[in-house]
Amino acid sequence: MTTEEEDEGESSARYQNALDALSTLITKRSLFVNNNQSHRFHLLFHYLKVLELQEAVSQLKIIHVAGTKGKGSTCTFSESILRGYGLRTGLFTSPHLIDVRERFRLNGVEISQEKFVDYFWCCFHKLKEKSSNEIPMPTYFCFLALLAFKIFAAEQVDVVILEVGLGGRYDATNVIQKPVVCGITSLGYDHMEILGHTLAEIAAEKAGIFKSGVPAFTVPQPDEAMRVLKETASKLEVNLKVVKPLDSGQRLGLQGEHQYLNASLAVALCSTFLKKIGIEDKNDLNQTSGLPERFISGLSNAYLMGRAMIVPDSELPEEIVFYLDGAHSPESMEACATWFSQQVKERNQKRSEQILLFNCMTVRDPSLLLPRLRSKCIDQGVEFKKAVFVPNVSVYNQVGSWSKIEQRVDDSTTWQFGLKSLWESLGRGEAKNKLRSDFKGKEEENSLVFSSLPLAVDWLRDSARRKSKQVRFQVLVTGSLHLVGDLLRLIKK
């Protein structure tokens, strides 16, 4: 073994040790009741003090983004635009799909293993030394947010684009006191077990990121949600403005009609940020004749893994193409269906069959997801030949290596058979409306459950090999970002 190989092996072992330590901080979401959220949130100020980050965090220039859907896209657009202005950017997003370092990007590139390990142990050891029964170690996401602050402060970035993890008011990122500007993306029903069961309650949690006197932007919202956002903004003397979608003629790096709204929000956030820090483009940022060139370039070059991705299978690239989108709310499911249907129409150069590969987390209501996906596709002339339901390979917030994840396949498929049953009931309803008496039998044949994702992919490949070379499988993988991440790991191994 060469010295270089030994160094690489040692670096990999150090990184894995850090991931193992990080995984000890994972807790079950069921523990997050409101009182517990409040208590853990207030502990963050103590953690900042232990890490000696109070002053450094107060000096960071931050764009803070909350919302139900579109947060990651808006943050990605914003980072790409500002990097085009020569600013050193720090981007914190969640969740990761393959590697936890995806959450921490410096100038658009995920942090290196070496830097991650150094910053990780610096924070972990300090917090561990001061932990007690009264003040325990931070939970998983709280620690990652603290680590992000440590990384961005130490790397002396010019701007931090900070995506809220969950909600807003009690989110770990909300420990910041004075961002430069805030944004609220589209609101809808998600994480209701934590945020509330009405749009008003959910909007109140998201609006928790508003800070007195700090400008804020949002997109058009349902009346119930918009009313709460405006009331909260008024109380805090926040100048809240509503943006309109960008013109569809603008080329975007992220696909889907819904991205024009996210891009418009990013433009408003970046325009405000650049003015606040004294950078003016030679073109007027308020111009109506078109965006400045660096905005156009930033929007067109933005890239976000797991959203509207098209990936040919590694073994059978001509026969199987995966369409990956981590949609997991009712609204984003419709956007995903629209995007997939458009892609099917544009790319059908030879005979194809559409297949759904689906799973959603048990905290979500599939009766709000699958009907919207199916009906939106049918409305646009796309029907799935088969629907396949699988467990996620990874556990929630899994951070370990792929080899360890593979060994943790969930043997229980009760949830997946429930998804299958729901899908079949939707088919029977359509059959009844169309008076197709033979539909039931066909539908049962065309929905499948596999006990693991690898088995489902093996089945896809075997089926493709048995088909004529003239048939292509177009496989929509959706319902969970974790499922998308698992699929990417599997086909890129």
C-alpha positions as CSV (number, residue, x, y, z in Angstrom):
1,M,0.0,0.0,0.0
2,T,1.4,3.4,-1.0
3,T,1.7,6.3,1.4
4,E,-1.1,8.1,-0.5
5,E,-3.4,5.1,-0.1
6,E,-2.6,5.0,3.6
7,D,-3.4,8.7,4.0
8,E,-6.7,8.2,2.1
9,G,-7.6,5.3,4.3
10,E,-6.8,7.2,7.5
11,S,-8.9,10.2,6.3
12,S,-11.8,7.9,5.4
13,A,-11.6,6.3,8.9
14,R,-11.6,9.7,10.6
15,Y,-14.6,10.8,8.6
16,Q,-16.5,7.6,9.5
17,N,-15.7,8.0,13.2
18,A,-17.2,11.5,13.0
19,L,-20.3,10.2,11.3
20,D,-20.7,7.5,14.0
21,A,-20.5,10.1,16.7
22,L,-23.0,12.3,14.8
23,S,-25.5,9.4,14.6
24,T,-25.6,9.2,18.4
25,L,-27.4,12.6,18.4
26,I,-30.4,11.3,16.3
27,T,-33.7,11.3,18.2
28,K,-37.2,10.2,17.2
29,R,-39.4,13.0,15.9
30,S,-42.3,11.8,18.1
31,L,-40.4,13.4,21.0
32,F,-40.9,16.8,19.5
33,V,-43.9,18.3,21.3
34,N,-44.2,22.1,21.5
35,N,-42.9,22.4,25.1
36,N,-39.9,20.2,24.2
37,Q,-39.2,22.3,21.1
38,S,-39.2,25.5,23.1
39,H,-36.9,24.1,25.7
40,R,-34.4,22.8,23.1
41,F,-34.6,26.0,21.2
42,H,-33.5,28.1,24.2
43,L,-30.7,25.7,24.9
44,L,-29.2,26.8,21.5
45,F,-28.1,30.1,23.1
46,H,-26.2,28.1,25.7
47,Y,-24.5,26.0,23.0
48,L,-23.4,29.1,21.1
49,K,-21.8,30.4,24.3
50,V,-20.0,27.1,24.9
51,L,-18.7,27.2,21.3
52,E,-17.7,30.9,21.7
53,L,-19.8,31.7,18.5
54,Q,-22.1,34.4,19.8
55,E,-20.1,37.3,18.4
56,A,-19.1,35.5,15.2
57,V,-22.8,34.6,14.4
58,S,-23.9,38.1,15.1
59,Q,-21.4,39.3,12.4
60,L,-22.6,36.9,9.7
61,K,-24.6,38.4,6.9
62,I,-27.6,36.0,6.5
63,I,-30.5,35.3,4.1
64,H,-33.0,33.2,6.1
65,V,-35.6,31.1,4.2
66,A,-38.6,29.2,5.6
67,G,-41.6,27.6,4.0
68,T,-43.3,24.3,3.2
69,K,-42.0,23.7,-0.3
70,G,-39.4,25.4,-2.4
71,K,-37.0,26.3,0.4
72,G,-34.1,24.4,-1.0
73,S,-34.7,25.6,-4.5
74,T,-34.9,29.3,-3.4
75,C,-31.8,29.0,-1.4
76,T,-30.0,27.3,-4.3
77,F,-31.0,30.0,-6.7
78,S,-29.9,32.7,-4.2
79,E,-26.5,31.1,-3.6
80,S,-25.9,30.8,-7.4
81,I,-26.8,34.4,-8.0
82,L,-24.6,35.8,-5.2
83,R,-21.6,33.6,-6.1
84,G,-21.8,35.2,-9.5
85,Y,-21.1,38.6,-7.8
86,G,-17.8,37.3,-6.5
87,L,-19.1,36.8,-3.0
88,R,-17.8,33.9,-0.9
89,T,-21.0,32.0,-0.2
90,G,-22.0,29.6,2.6
91,L,-25.1,27.5,2.0
92,F,-26.8,25.4,4.6
93,T,-29.7,23.1,3.5
94,S,-31.4,19.9,4.5
95,P,-31.8,17.0,4.2
96,H,-28.8,15.5,2.5
97,L,-29.3,12.7,0.0
98,I,-26.0,10.7,-0.1
99,D,-23.5,12.5,2.2
100,V,-24.1,14.7,5.2
101,R,-21.5,17.2,3.8
102,E,-24.0,18.2,1.1
103,R,-25.6,20.3,3.8
104,F,-22.6,22.6,4.0
105,R,-21.5,24.2,0.8
106,L,-18.7,26.8,0.4
107,N,-18.8,28.6,-2.9
108,G,-21.2,26.0,-4.2
109,V,-19.1,23.0,-3.3
110,E,-19.7,20.7,-0.4
111,I,-17.2,21.0,2.4
112,S,-14.2,18.6,2.2
113,Q,-13.9,15.6,4.4
114,E,-10.9,17.0,6.1
115,K,-12.5,20.3,7.0
116,F,-15.7,18.7,8.0
117,V,-13.9,16.3,10.4
118,D,-11.8,19.2,12.0
119,Y,-14.8,21.4,12.6
120,F,-17.0,18.5,13.7
121,W,-14.7,17.4,16.5
122,C,-14.0,21.0,17.6
123,C,-17.7,21.4,18.2
124,F,-18.5,17.9,19.4
125,H,-15.7,17.8,22.1
126,K,-16.5,21.3,23.5
127,L,-20.2,20.5,23.8
128,K,-19.6,17.0,25.2
129,E,-17.3,18.4,27.9
130,K,-20.0,20.9,29.0
131,S,-23.0,18.5,28.7
132,S,-25.0,17.3,31.7
133,N,-28.4,15.8,32.6
134,E,-29.8,19.4,32.8
135,I,-28.0,20.5,29.5
136,P,-27.7,17.4,27.2
137,M,-25.9,17.3,23.9
138,P,-27.7,19.0,21.1
139,T,-30.1,16.9,19.0
140,Y,-29.0,15.9,15.5
141,F,-30.3,18.9,13.5
142,C,-29.4,21.4,16.2
143,F,-25.8,20.2,16.2
144,L,-25.7,20.5,12.4
145,A,-27.0,24.0,12.5
146,L,-24.3,24.9,15.1
147,L,-21.7,23.2,13.0
148,A,-22.8,25.3,10.0
149,F,-22.3,28.5,12.0
150,K,-18.9,27.3,13.1
151,I,-17.9,26.5,9.5
152,F,-19.2,29.7,7.9
153,A,-17.7,31.9,10.6
154,A,-14.3,30.2,10.4
155,E,-14.3,30.3,6.6
156,Q,-15.2,34.0,6.7
157,V,-17.9,33.8,4.1
158,D,-19.5,37.0,2.7
159,V,-23.0,35.7,2.8
160,V,-24.8,32.8,4.5
161,I,-27.9,31.4,2.8
162,L,-29.7,29.6,5.6
163,E,-32.6,27.1,5.0
164,V,-34.9,26.5,7.9
165,G,-35.1,22.8,8.8
166,L,-38.6,22.5,10.3
167,G,-41.1,25.3,11.0
168,G,-39.3,28.5,11.9
169,R,-40.1,29.8,15.3
170,Y,-38.3,27.0,17.2
171,D,-36.0,25.9,14.4
172,A,-32.3,25.7,15.3
173,T,-31.5,28.2,12.5
174,N,-33.7,30.8,14.1
175,V,-31.1,31.4,16.9
176,I,-29.8,34.2,14.6
177,Q,-30.9,37.6,15.8
178,K,-30.5,39.9,12.8
179,P,-30.5,38.5,9.2
180,V,-30.2,40.8,6.3
181,V,-33.4,39.6,4.7
182,C,-36.0,36.8,5.2
183,G,-38.1,34.8,2.7
184,I,-41.1,32.6,3.1
185,T,-41.8,30.1,0.3
186,S,-45.1,28.5,-0.6
187,L,-47.0,27.2,2.5
188,G,-49.1,24.1,2.7
189,Y,-49.9,21.1,4.9
190,D,-46.7,19.3,6.1
191,H,-45.3,18.2,9.5
192,M,-48.8,18.9,10.9
193,E,-48.0,16.7,14.0
194,I,-45.5,19.4,15.0
195,L,-46.6,22.7,13.3
196,G,-50.4,22.6,13.6
197,H,-53.3,21.3,11.6
198,T,-54.5,24.6,10.0
199,L,-52.7,26.8,7.5
200,A,-53.0,29.6,10.0
201,E,-51.1,27.6,12.6
202,I,-48.4,26.5,10.1
203,A,-48.0,30.1,8.8
204,A,-47.5,31.4,12.4
205,E,-44.6,28.9,12.9
206,K,-43.0,29.9,9.6
207,A,-43.4,33.6,10.3
208,G,-41.4,33.0,13.5
209,I,-38.3,33.8,11.5
210,F,-39.4,37.5,11.0
211,K,-37.2,39.9,12.9
212,S,-38.1,43.5,13.8
213,G,-37.2,45.9,11.0
214,V,-35.8,43.1,8.8
215,P,-37.3,43.2,5.3
216,A,-39.1,40.0,4.2
217,F,-40.6,38.6,1.0
218,T,-43.1,35.8,0.3
219,V,-44.9,34.3,-2.7
220,P,-48.7,34.3,-3.2
221,Q,-50.2,32.3,-0.4
222,P,-53.7,30.9,0.5
223,D,-55.7,33.7,2.2
224,E,-55.6,32.0,5.6
225,A,-51.8,31.8,5.5
226,M,-51.3,35.3,4.0
227,R,-53.4,36.9,6.7
228,V,-51.2,35.5,9.4
229,L,-48.0,36.4,7.7
230,K,-49.2,40.0,7.2
231,E,-50.3,40.3,10.8
232,T,-47.0,39.0,12.2
233,A,-45.1,41.3,9.9
234,S,-47.2,44.3,11.0
235,K,-46.6,43.6,14.7
236,L,-42.8,43.4,14.1
237,E,-42.7,46.4,11.7
238,V,-41.5,44.1,9.0
239,N,-41.8,45.3,5.4
240,L,-43.3,42.2,3.8
241,K,-43.6,42.2,0.0
242,V,-45.2,39.5,-2.2
243,V,-43.4,38.5,-5.4
244,K,-44.8,37.3,-8.7
245,P,-43.4,34.4,-10.7
246,L,-40.6,35.2,-13.2
247,D,-41.4,35.3,-16.8
248,S,-41.4,31.7,-18.2
249,G,-39.0,32.8,-20.9
250,Q,-36.2,32.9,-18.3
251,R,-34.0,29.8,-18.4
252,L,-33.7,28.1,-15.0
253,G,-31.2,25.4,-13.9
254,L,-34.0,23.8,-11.9
255,Q,-36.9,22.2,-13.8
256,G,-40.6,22.7,-13.3
257,E,-43.1,25.5,-13.7
258,H,-43.2,26.0,-9.9
259,Q,-39.5,27.0,-10.0
260,Y,-40.4,30.3,-11.6
261,L,-42.0,31.4,-8.3
262,N,-39.0,30.1,-6.2
263,A,-36.6,31.9,-8.6
264,S,-38.6,35.2,-8.3
265,L,-38.3,35.0,-4.5
266,A,-34.6,34.4,-4.8
267,V,-34.2,37.4,-7.1
268,A,-36.0,39.6,-4.5
269,L,-33.9,38.3,-1.6
270,C,-30.6,38.8,-3.6
271,S,-31.6,42.2,-4.8
272,T,-32.3,43.3,-1.3
273,F,-29.1,41.7,0.0
274,L,-26.9,43.4,-2.6
275,K,-28.4,46.8,-1.9
276,K,-28.0,46.3,1.9
277,I,-24.3,45.5,1.7
278,G,-23.6,48.3,-0.8
279,I,-23.1,46.3,-4.0
280,E,-25.0,47.7,-7.0
281,D,-25.0,46.1,-10.4
282,K,-24.4,48.5,-13.3
283,N,-27.9,47.7,-14.3
284,D,-30.6,48.9,-12.0
285,L,-31.8,46.0,-9.9
286,N,-35.4,47.4,-10.1
287,Q,-35.4,47.5,-13.8
288,T,-38.4,46.2,-15.6
289,S,-36.7,45.5,-18.9
290,G,-34.9,42.4,-17.7
291,L,-32.7,41.0,-15.0
292,P,-29.0,41.8,-14.7
293,E,-26.7,39.4,-16.5
294,R,-25.3,37.9,-13.3
295,F,-28.8,37.2,-12.1
296,I,-29.6,35.5,-15.4
297,S,-26.4,33.4,-15.2
298,G,-27.0,32.5,-11.5
299,L,-30.6,31.3,-12.2
300,S,-29.6,29.2,-15.2
301,N,-26.6,27.6,-13.5
302,A,-28.4,26.6,-10.3
303,Y,-28.3,22.9,-9.4
304,L,-30.0,21.0,-6.7
305,M,-29.7,17.2,-6.2
306,G,-32.9,15.3,-5.8
307,R,-35.2,17.8,-7.4
308,A,-36.4,17.2,-11.0
309,M,-33.4,15.0,-11.8
310,I,-33.1,12.7,-14.8
311,V,-30.7,9.9,-14.3
312,P,-30.2,6.9,-16.7
313,D,-29.7,3.5,-14.9
314,S,-26.1,2.6,-14.5
315,E,-26.6,-0.9,-15.9
316,L,-29.2,-0.3,-18.5
317,P,-29.0,3.4,-19.5
318,E,-31.0,2.9,-22.7
319,E,-33.7,0.8,-21.2
320,I,-34.3,2.5,-17.8
321,V,-34.3,6.2,-17.0
322,F,-35.1,7.4,-13.5
323,Y,-37.0,10.7,-12.9
324,L,-36.1,11.7,-9.4
325,D,-38.1,14.3,-7.4
326,G,-38.2,14.4,-3.6
327,A,-41.8,15.8,-3.5
328,H,-43.5,14.9,-0.2
329,S,-46.3,17.4,0.2
330,P,-49.7,17.6,-1.7
331,E,-48.7,20.7,-3.5
332,S,-45.2,19.6,-4.5
333,M,-46.7,16.2,-5.6
334,E,-48.8,18.0,-8.2
335,A,-45.8,20.0,-9.3
336,C,-43.8,16.8,-9.6
337,A,-46.6,15.2,-11.7
338,T,-46.7,18.1,-14.0
339,W,-42.9,18.0,-14.5
340,F,-42.9,14.3,-15.1
341,S,-45.7,14.4,-17.6
342,Q,-44.0,17.1,-19.5
343,Q,-40.8,15.1,-19.6
344,V,-42.7,12.0,-20.8
345,K,-44.2,14.0,-23.7
346,E,-40.9,15.6,-24.7
347,R,-38.7,12.4,-24.5
348,N,-40.9,9.7,-26.0
349,Q,-38.7,9.0,-29.0
350,K,-39.5,5.3,-28.8
351,R,-42.1,3.2,-27.1
352,S,-42.1,3.7,-23.4
353,E,-43.8,2.6,-20.2
354,Q,-44.2,4.8,-17.2
355,I,-43.6,3.2,-13.8
356,L,-44.1,4.7,-10.3
357,L,-41.5,3.9,-7.6
358,F,-42.9,5.3,-4.4
359,N,-42.6,5.6,-0.6
360,C,-43.5,8.3,1.9
361,M,-42.6,8.6,5.5
362,T,-45.3,7.3,8.0
363,V,-45.8,10.9,9.4
364,R,-47.3,11.9,6.1
365,D,-50.8,11.1,4.8
366,P,-50.6,9.2,1.5
367,S,-54.3,9.9,0.8
368,L,-53.3,13.5,0.3
369,L,-50.3,12.6,-2.0
370,L,-51.1,9.6,-4.3
371,P,-54.5,10.9,-5.5
372,R,-53.0,14.2,-6.6
373,L,-50.0,12.6,-8.3
374,R,-52.2,10.1,-10.2
375,S,-55.0,12.5,-11.2
376,K,-52.5,15.2,-12.3
377,C,-50.7,12.7,-14.5
378,I,-53.9,11.3,-16.0
379,D,-55.1,14.8,-16.7
380,Q,-52.0,15.3,-18.8
381,G,-52.3,12.0,-20.6
382,V,-49.8,10.0,-18.6
383,E,-50.9,6.7,-16.9
384,F,-48.5,4.4,-15.0
385,K,-48.1,0.9,-16.3
386,K,-47.1,-0.3,-12.9
387,A,-46.7,1.2,-9.4
388,V,-44.0,-0.2,-7.1
389,F,-43.9,0.4,-3.3
390,V,-40.8,-0.1,-1.2
391,P,-39.5,0.8,2.2
392,N,-36.7,3.4,2.4
393,V,-33.4,1.7,2.8
394,S,-32.0,4.4,5.1
395,V,-33.5,5.3,8.4
396,Y,-34.5,8.9,9.2
397,N,-31.4,11.1,9.0
398,Q,-29.1,8.2,8.5
399,V,-25.5,9.4,8.3
400,G,-23.5,6.2,8.2
401,S,-21.9,4.5,5.3
402,W,-23.9,2.8,2.5
403,S,-22.6,-0.6,3.5
404,K,-24.1,-0.1,7.0
405,I,-27.3,1.2,5.6
406,E,-27.8,-1.8,3.3
407,Q,-27.8,-4.1,6.4
408,R,-30.7,-2.1,8.0
409,V,-33.4,-2.9,5.5
410,D,-36.8,-2.8,7.2
411,D,-38.4,-6.3,7.0
412,S,-41.8,-4.9,7.7
413,T,-43.8,-3.9,4.6
414,T,-47.1,-3.2,6.3
415,W,-47.0,0.5,5.4
416,Q,-46.1,-0.3,1.8
417,F,-49.0,-2.7,1.4
418,G,-51.2,0.1,2.7
419,L,-49.9,2.4,0.0
420,K,-50.5,-0.4,-2.6
421,S,-54.1,-0.8,-1.3
422,L,-54.7,3.0,-1.6
423,W,-53.3,3.0,-5.2
424,E,-55.6,0.1,-6.2
425,S,-58.6,1.8,-4.7
426,L,-57.9,4.8,-6.8
427,G,-57.8,2.6,-9.8
428,R,-61.0,0.9,-9.0
429,G,-62.6,4.4,-8.6
430,E,-61.4,5.3,-12.0
431,A,-62.6,2.0,-13.4
432,K,-66.1,2.6,-12.0
433,N,-66.3,6.0,-13.5
434,K,-65.2,4.6,-16.9
435,L,-67.4,1.5,-16.6
436,R,-64.4,-0.7,-17.2
437,S,-65.5,-3.9,-15.5
438,D,-62.2,-5.7,-16.1
439,F,-60.1,-2.9,-14.5
440,K,-59.8,-4.4,-11.0
441,G,-57.9,-7.5,-12.1
442,K,-55.5,-5.5,-14.2
443,E,-54.8,-3.0,-11.4
444,E,-53.9,-5.7,-8.9
445,E,-51.4,-7.1,-11.4
446,N,-49.9,-3.7,-11.9
447,S,-49.1,-2.7,-8.3
448,L,-46.3,-4.4,-6.5
449,V,-44.6,-4.3,-3.1
450,F,-40.9,-5.2,-2.6
451,S,-39.3,-5.7,0.8
452,S,-36.3,-3.6,-0.2
453,L,-35.3,-1.0,-2.8
454,P,-32.5,-3.2,-4.2
455,L,-35.0,-5.9,-4.9
456,A,-37.3,-3.5,-6.7
457,V,-34.4,-2.2,-8.9
458,D,-33.4,-5.8,-9.7
459,W,-37.0,-6.5,-10.8
460,L,-36.9,-3.4,-13.0
461,R,-33.7,-4.5,-14.7
462,D,-34.9,-8.0,-15.2
463,S,-38.2,-6.8,-16.6
464,A,-36.3,-4.4,-19.0
465,R,-34.0,-7.2,-20.2
466,R,-37.1,-9.3,-21.1
467,K,-38.6,-6.4,-23.0
468,S,-37.7,-5.5,-26.6
469,K,-34.9,-3.0,-26.9
470,Q,-37.4,-0.6,-28.4
471,V,-39.2,-0.2,-25.0
472,R,-37.9,2.2,-22.4
473,F,-39.0,2.3,-18.7
474,Q,-39.5,5.9,-17.5
475,V,-39.5,5.4,-13.7
476,L,-40.8,8.3,-11.5
477,V,-39.2,8.0,-8.0
478,T,-40.9,10.3,-5.6
479,G,-42.7,10.6,-2.2
480,S,-39.5,11.0,-0.1
481,L,-36.1,12.7,-0.4
482,H,-34.7,9.7,1.5
483,L,-36.0,7.4,-1.2
484,V,-34.4,9.5,-3.9
485,G,-31.1,9.5,-2.0
486,D,-31.3,5.7,-1.5
487,L,-31.9,5.2,-5.2
488,L,-29.0,7.5,-6.2
489,R,-26.7,5.5,-3.8
490,L,-27.9,2.2,-5.3
491,I,-27.6,2.9,-9.0
492,K,-24.2,4.8,-8.6
493,K,-22.5,2.1,-6.6
